[in-house]
Amino acid sequence: MTLDEILSLIANTGFPIVVASYFILRMEEKLDKLTETIAALSHTIESKMQ
């Protein structure tokens, strides 16, 4: 592989990698909040059952 081919590969795949990373980070925050909400719901259900 030549240097030009490597640079072309990075240029072609760099943008999709950045976009995918951005969406993964945004999704991670939402999943953390969802996990907290499910834990709170579970605690509420357990307290109502007793």
PDB file of N, CA, C and O in Angstrom:
ATOM      1  N   MET A   1       0.848  -1.179   0.000  1.00  0.00           N
ATOM      2  CA  MET A   1       0.000   0.000   0.000  1.00  0.00           C
ATOM      3  C   MET A   1       0.891   1.239   0.000  1.00  0.00           C
ATOM      4  O   MET A   1       1.839   1.348   0.778  1.00  0.00           O
ATOM      5  N   THR A   2       0.566   2.149  -0.875  1.00  0.00           N
ATOM      6  CA  THR A   2       1.358   3.374  -0.947  1.00  0.00           C
ATOM      7  C   THR A   2       0.795   4.410   0.017  1.00  0.00           C
ATOM      8  O   THR A   2      -0.302   4.264   0.555  1.00  0.00           O
ATOM      9  N   LEU A   3       1.572   5.443   0.212  1.00  0.00           N
ATOM     10  CA  LEU A   3       1.142   6.516   1.108  1.00  0.00           C
ATOM     11  C   LEU A   3      -0.131   7.179   0.597  1.00  0.00           C
ATOM     12  O   LEU A   3      -1.012   7.529   1.382  1.00  0.00           O
ATOM     13  N   ASP A   4      -0.226   7.350  -0.713  1.00  0.00           N
ATOM     14  CA  ASP A   4      -1.437   7.955  -1.286  1.00  0.00           C
ATOM     15  C   ASP A   4      -2.670   7.109  -1.025  1.00  0.00           C
ATOM     16  O   ASP A   4      -3.739   7.643  -0.733  1.00  0.00           O
ATOM     17  N   GLU A   5      -2.532   5.799  -1.127  1.00  0.00           N
ATOM     18  CA  GLU A   5      -3.662   4.907  -0.860  1.00  0.00           C
ATOM     19  C   GLU A   5      -4.086   4.972   0.603  1.00  0.00           C
ATOM     20  O   GLU A   5      -5.277   4.974   0.914  1.00  0.00           O
ATOM     21  N   ILE A   6      -3.106   5.025   1.494  1.00  0.00           N
ATOM     22  CA  ILE A   6      -3.398   5.107   2.932  1.00  0.00           C
ATOM     23  C   ILE A   6      -4.104   6.418   3.258  1.00  0.00           C
ATOM     24  O   ILE A   6      -5.088   6.431   3.998  1.00  0.00           O
ATOM     25  N   LEU A   7      -3.601   7.522   2.704  1.00  0.00           N
ATOM     26  CA  LEU A   7      -4.227   8.820   2.952  1.00  0.00           C
ATOM     27  C   LEU A   7      -5.643   8.863   2.374  1.00  0.00           C
ATOM     28  O   LEU A   7      -6.544   9.441   2.981  1.00  0.00           O
ATOM     29  N   SER A   8      -5.837   8.264   1.226  1.00  0.00           N
ATOM     30  CA  SER A   8      -7.161   8.207   0.626  1.00  0.00           C
ATOM     31  C   SER A   8      -8.113   7.396   1.503  1.00  0.00           C
ATOM     32  O   SER A   8      -9.266   7.784   1.693  1.00  0.00           O
ATOM     33  N   LEU A   9      -7.642   6.289   2.027  1.00  0.00           N
ATOM     34  CA  LEU A   9      -8.460   5.451   2.909  1.00  0.00           C
ATOM     35  C   LEU A   9      -8.868   6.213   4.162  1.00  0.00           C
ATOM     36  O   LEU A   9     -10.026   6.150   4.576  1.00  0.00           O
ATOM     37  N   ILE A  10      -7.937   6.927   4.761  1.00  0.00           N
ATOM     38  CA  ILE A  10      -8.239   7.716   5.957  1.00  0.00           C
ATOM     39  C   ILE A  10      -9.241   8.816   5.627  1.00  0.00           C
ATOM     40  O   ILE A  10     -10.179   9.052   6.388  1.00  0.00           O
ATOM     41  N   ALA A  11      -9.046   9.485   4.501  1.00  0.00           N
ATOM     42  CA  ALA A  11      -9.953  10.567   4.107  1.00  0.00           C
ATOM     43  C   ALA A  11     -11.357  10.040   3.844  1.00  0.00           C
ATOM     44  O   ALA A  11     -12.341  10.695   4.187  1.00  0.00           O
ATOM     45  N   ASN A  12     -11.455   8.870   3.243  1.00  0.00           N
ATOM     46  CA  ASN A  12     -12.765   8.306   2.916  1.00  0.00           C
ATOM     47  C   ASN A  12     -13.491   7.731   4.123  1.00  0.00           C
ATOM     48  O   ASN A  12     -14.720   7.773   4.181  1.00  0.00           O
ATOM     49  N   THR A  13     -12.762   7.205   5.070  1.00  0.00           N
ATOM     50  CA  THR A  13     -13.408   6.589   6.227  1.00  0.00           C
ATOM     51  C   THR A  13     -13.372   7.469   7.469  1.00  0.00           C
ATOM     52  O   THR A  13     -14.050   7.160   8.450  1.00  0.00           O
ATOM     53  N   GLY A  14     -12.622   8.530   7.460  1.00  0.00           N
ATOM     54  CA  GLY A  14     -12.502   9.385   8.645  1.00  0.00           C
ATOM     55  C   GLY A  14     -13.817  10.022   9.046  1.00  0.00           C
ATOM     56  O   GLY A  14     -14.185   9.996  10.220  1.00  0.00           O
ATOM     57  N   PHE A  15     -14.529  10.593   8.089  1.00  0.00           N
ATOM     58  CA  PHE A  15     -15.796  11.248   8.405  1.00  0.00           C
ATOM     59  C   PHE A  15     -16.823  10.278   8.962  1.00  0.00           C
ATOM     60  O   PHE A  15     -17.444  10.587   9.979  1.00  0.00           O
ATOM     61  N   PRO A  16     -17.037   9.101   8.337  1.00  0.00           N
ATOM     62  CA  PRO A  16     -18.011   8.161   8.924  1.00  0.00           C
ATOM     63  C   PRO A  16     -17.633   7.712  10.331  1.00  0.00           C
ATOM     64  O   PRO A  16     -18.506   7.489  11.170  1.00  0.00           O
ATOM     65  N   ILE A  17     -16.343   7.582  10.590  1.00  0.00           N
ATOM     66  CA  ILE A  17     -15.910   7.173  11.923  1.00  0.00           C
ATOM     67  C   ILE A  17     -16.243   8.259  12.949  1.00  0.00           C
ATOM     68  O   ILE A  17     -16.700   7.957  14.051  1.00  0.00           O
ATOM     69  N   VAL A  18     -16.014   9.510  12.587  1.00  0.00           N
ATOM     70  CA  VAL A  18     -16.328  10.616  13.493  1.00  0.00           C
ATOM     71  C   VAL A  18     -17.829  10.682  13.760  1.00  0.00           C
ATOM     72  O   VAL A  18     -18.247  10.861  14.904  1.00  0.00           O
ATOM     73  N   VAL A  19     -18.628  10.541  12.729  1.00  0.00           N
ATOM     74  CA  VAL A  19     -20.088  10.595  12.889  1.00  0.00           C
ATOM     75  C   VAL A  19     -20.572   9.426  13.742  1.00  0.00           C
ATOM     76  O   VAL A  19     -21.408   9.612  14.626  1.00  0.00           O
ATOM     77  N   ALA A  20     -20.060   8.232  13.487  1.00  0.00           N
ATOM     78  CA  ALA A  20     -20.452   7.063  14.276  1.00  0.00           C
ATOM     79  C   ALA A  20     -20.057   7.235  15.739  1.00  0.00           C
ATOM     80  O   ALA A  20     -20.827   6.883  16.634  1.00  0.00           O
ATOM     81  N   SER A  21     -18.873   7.769  15.987  1.00  0.00           N
ATOM     82  CA  SER A  21     -18.428   7.997  17.370  1.00  0.00           C
ATOM     83  C   SER A  21     -19.327   8.997  18.075  1.00  0.00           C
ATOM     84  O   SER A  21     -19.663   8.820  19.246  1.00  0.00           O
ATOM     85  N   TYR A  22     -19.715  10.044  17.366  1.00  0.00           N
ATOM     86  CA  TYR A  22     -20.606  11.057  17.942  1.00  0.00           C
ATOM     87  C   TYR A  22     -21.936  10.428  18.348  1.00  0.00           C
ATOM     88  O   TYR A  22     -22.429  10.672  19.449  1.00  0.00           O
ATOM     89  N   PHE A  23     -22.513   9.623  17.467  1.00  0.00           N
ATOM     90  CA  PHE A  23     -23.790   8.996  17.782  1.00  0.00           C
ATOM     91  C   PHE A  23     -23.662   7.972  18.902  1.00  0.00           C
ATOM     92  O   PHE A  23     -24.578   7.831  19.712  1.00  0.00           O
ATOM     93  N   ILE A  24     -22.556   7.263  18.962  1.00  0.00           N
ATOM     94  CA  ILE A  24     -22.347   6.301  20.042  1.00  0.00           C
ATOM     95  C   ILE A  24     -22.274   7.021  21.378  1.00  0.00           C
ATOM     96  O   ILE A  24     -22.851   6.560  22.364  1.00  0.00           O
ATOM     97  N   LEU A  25     -21.569   8.151  21.422  1.00  0.00           N
ATOM     98  CA  LEU A  25     -21.467   8.900  22.675  1.00  0.00           C
ATOM     99  C   LEU A  25     -22.825   9.445  23.099  1.00  0.00           C
ATOM    100  O   LEU A  25     -23.154   9.416  24.284  1.00  0.00           O
ATOM    101  N   ARG A  26     -23.613   9.938  22.157  1.00  0.00           N
ATOM    102  CA  ARG A  26     -24.952  10.427  22.483  1.00  0.00           C
ATOM    103  C   ARG A  26     -25.835   9.292  22.973  1.00  0.00           C
ATOM    104  O   ARG A  26     -26.610   9.467  23.914  1.00  0.00           O
ATOM    105  N   MET A  27     -25.725   8.138  22.346  1.00  0.00           N
ATOM    106  CA  MET A  27     -26.541   6.992  22.738  1.00  0.00           C
ATOM    107  C   MET A  27     -26.145   6.505  24.125  1.00  0.00           C
ATOM    108  O   MET A  27     -26.997   6.073  24.901  1.00  0.00           O
ATOM    109  N   GLU A  28     -24.861   6.574  24.437  1.00  0.00           N
ATOM    110  CA  GLU A  28     -24.385   6.114  25.739  1.00  0.00           C
ATOM    111  C   GLU A  28     -25.039   6.921  26.868  1.00  0.00           C
ATOM    112  O   GLU A  28     -25.445   6.356  27.884  1.00  0.00           O
ATOM    113  N   GLU A  29     -25.136   8.230  26.688  1.00  0.00           N
ATOM    114  CA  GLU A  29     -25.777   9.069  27.703  1.00  0.00           C
ATOM    115  C   GLU A  29     -27.240   8.679  27.892  1.00  0.00           C
ATOM    116  O   GLU A  29     -27.728   8.615  29.021  1.00  0.00           O
ATOM    117  N   LYS A  30     -27.928   8.423  26.804  1.00  0.00           N
ATOM    118  CA  LYS A  30     -29.336   8.044  26.890  1.00  0.00           C
ATOM    119  C   LYS A  30     -29.494   6.670  27.523  1.00  0.00           C
ATOM    120  O   LYS A  30     -30.446   6.442  28.271  1.00  0.00           O
ATOM    121  N   LEU A  31     -28.582   5.755  27.237  1.00  0.00           N
ATOM    122  CA  LEU A  31     -28.648   4.432  27.850  1.00  0.00           C
ATOM    123  C   LEU A  31     -28.386   4.509  29.351  1.00  0.00           C
ATOM    124  O   LEU A  31     -29.002   3.778  30.127  1.00  0.00           O
ATOM    125  N   ASP A  32     -27.480   5.387  29.762  1.00  0.00           N
ATOM    126  CA  ASP A  32     -27.229   5.569  31.196  1.00  0.00           C
ATOM    127  C   ASP A  32     -28.483   6.084  31.891  1.00  0.00           C
ATOM    128  O   ASP A  32     -28.835   5.611  32.972  1.00  0.00           O
ATOM    129  N   LYS A  33     -29.150   7.042  31.282  1.00  0.00           N
ATOM    130  CA  LYS A  33     -30.379   7.579  31.870  1.00  0.00           C
ATOM    131  C   LYS A  33     -31.462   6.513  31.901  1.00  0.00           C
ATOM    132  O   LYS A  33     -32.196   6.411  32.884  1.00  0.00           O
ATOM    133  N   LEU A  34     -31.576   5.720  30.850  1.00  0.00           N
ATOM    134  CA  LEU A  34     -32.557   4.649  30.802  1.00  0.00           C
ATOM    135  C   LEU A  34     -32.291   3.622  31.899  1.00  0.00           C
ATOM    136  O   LEU A  34     -33.226   3.132  32.532  1.00  0.00           O
ATOM    137  N   THR A  35     -31.027   3.298  32.124  1.00  0.00           N
ATOM    138  CA  THR A  35     -30.661   2.358  33.186  1.00  0.00           C
ATOM    139  C   THR A  35     -31.076   2.900  34.556  1.00  0.00           C
ATOM    140  O   THR A  35     -31.612   2.159  35.380  1.00  0.00           O
ATOM    141  N   GLU A  36     -30.832   4.173  34.798  1.00  0.00           N
ATOM    142  CA  GLU A  36     -31.237   4.785  36.066  1.00  0.00           C
ATOM    143  C   GLU A  36     -32.749   4.757  36.233  1.00  0.00           C
ATOM    144  O   GLU A  36     -33.249   4.482  37.323  1.00  0.00           O
ATOM    145  N   THR A  37     -33.473   5.039  35.166  1.00  0.00           N
ATOM    146  CA  THR A  37     -34.929   5.061  35.221  1.00  0.00           C
ATOM    147  C   THR A  37     -35.482   3.668  35.494  1.00  0.00           C
ATOM    148  O   THR A  37     -36.419   3.521  36.278  1.00  0.00           O
ATOM    149  N   ILE A  38     -34.922   2.657  34.864  1.00  0.00           N
ATOM    150  CA  ILE A  38     -35.372   1.284  35.092  1.00  0.00           C
ATOM    151  C   ILE A  38     -35.093   0.862  36.528  1.00  0.00           C
ATOM    152  O   ILE A  38     -35.919   0.190  37.145  1.00  0.00           O
ATOM    153  N   ALA A  39     -33.940   1.246  37.067  1.00  0.00           N
ATOM    154  CA  ALA A  39     -33.612   0.919  38.452  1.00  0.00           C
ATOM    155  C   ALA A  39     -34.601   1.590  39.403  1.00  0.00           C
ATOM    156  O   ALA A  39     -35.042   0.975  40.374  1.00  0.00           O
ATOM    157  N   ALA A  40     -34.949   2.847  39.129  1.00  0.00           N
ATOM    158  CA  ALA A  40     -35.919   3.549  39.981  1.00  0.00           C
ATOM    159  C   ALA A  40     -37.295   2.899  39.874  1.00  0.00           C
ATOM    160  O   ALA A  40     -37.993   2.763  40.879  1.00  0.00           O
ATOM    161  N   LEU A  41     -37.686   2.501  38.685  1.00  0.00           N
ATOM    162  CA  LEU A  41     -38.970   1.832  38.498  1.00  0.00           C
ATOM    163  C   LEU A  41     -38.997   0.505  39.239  1.00  0.00           C
ATOM    164  O   LEU A  41     -39.994   0.164  39.876  1.00  0.00           O
ATOM    165  N   SER A  42     -37.916  -0.234  39.157  1.00  0.00           N
ATOM    166  CA  SER A  42     -37.822  -1.512  39.858  1.00  0.00           C
ATOM    167  C   SER A  42     -37.952  -1.301  41.361  1.00  0.00           C
ATOM    168  O   SER A  42     -38.648  -2.056  42.040  1.00  0.00           O
ATOM    169  N   HIS A  43     -37.284  -0.281  41.876  1.00  0.00           N
ATOM    170  CA  HIS A  43     -37.369   0.012  43.311  1.00  0.00           C
ATOM    171  C   HIS A  43     -38.799   0.391  43.700  1.00  0.00           C
ATOM    172  O   HIS A  43     -39.284  -0.039  44.746  1.00  0.00           O
ATOM    173  N   THR A  44     -39.468   1.178  42.885  1.00  0.00           N
ATOM    174  CA  THR A  44     -40.844   1.593  43.152  1.00  0.00           C
ATOM    175  C   THR A  44     -41.774   0.391  43.149  1.00  0.00           C
ATOM    176  O   THR A  44     -42.633   0.269  44.023  1.00  0.00           O
ATOM    177  N   ILE A  45     -41.613  -0.485  42.186  1.00  0.00           N
ATOM    178  CA  ILE A  45     -42.463  -1.684  42.115  1.00  0.00           C
ATOM    179  C   ILE A  45     -42.234  -2.579  43.321  1.00  0.00           C
ATOM    180  O   ILE A  45     -43.189  -3.109  43.889  1.00  0.00           O
ATOM    181  N   GLU A  46     -40.990  -2.752  43.717  1.00  0.00           N
ATOM    182  CA  GLU A  46     -40.694  -3.589  44.888  1.00  0.00           C
ATOM    183  C   GLU A  46     -41.299  -2.996  46.156  1.00  0.00           C
ATOM    184  O   GLU A  46     -41.817  -3.732  46.997  1.00  0.00           O
ATOM    185  N   SER A  47     -41.239  -1.670  46.301  1.00  0.00           N
ATOM    186  CA  SER A  47     -41.796  -1.052  47.498  1.00  0.00           C
ATOM    187  C   SER A  47     -43.327  -1.146  47.519  1.00  0.00           C
ATOM    188  O   SER A  47     -43.914  -1.245  48.597  1.00  0.00           O
ATOM    189  N   LYS A  48     -43.975  -1.119  46.374  1.00  0.00           N
ATOM    190  CA  LYS A  48     -45.430  -1.253  46.304  1.00  0.00           C
ATOM    191  C   LYS A  48     -45.890  -2.681  46.580  1.00  0.00           C
ATOM    192  O   LYS A  48     -47.004  -2.887  47.063  1.00  0.00           O
ATOM    193  N   MET A  49     -45.046  -3.673  46.278  1.00  0.00           N
ATOM    194  CA  MET A  49     -45.409  -5.070  46.467  1.00  0.00           C
ATOM    195  C   MET A  49     -45.342  -5.476  47.946  1.00  0.00           C
ATOM    196  O   MET A  49     -45.968  -6.458  48.347  1.00  0.00           O
ATOM    197  N   GLN A  50     -44.604  -4.744  48.734  1.00  0.00           N
ATOM    198  CA  GLN A  50     -44.431  -5.111  50.151  1.00  0.00           C
ATOM    199  C   GLN A  50     -45.493  -4.529  51.019  1.00  0.00           C
ATOM    200  O   GLN A  50     -45.487  -4.745  52.231  1.00  0.00           O
TER     201      GLN A  50
END
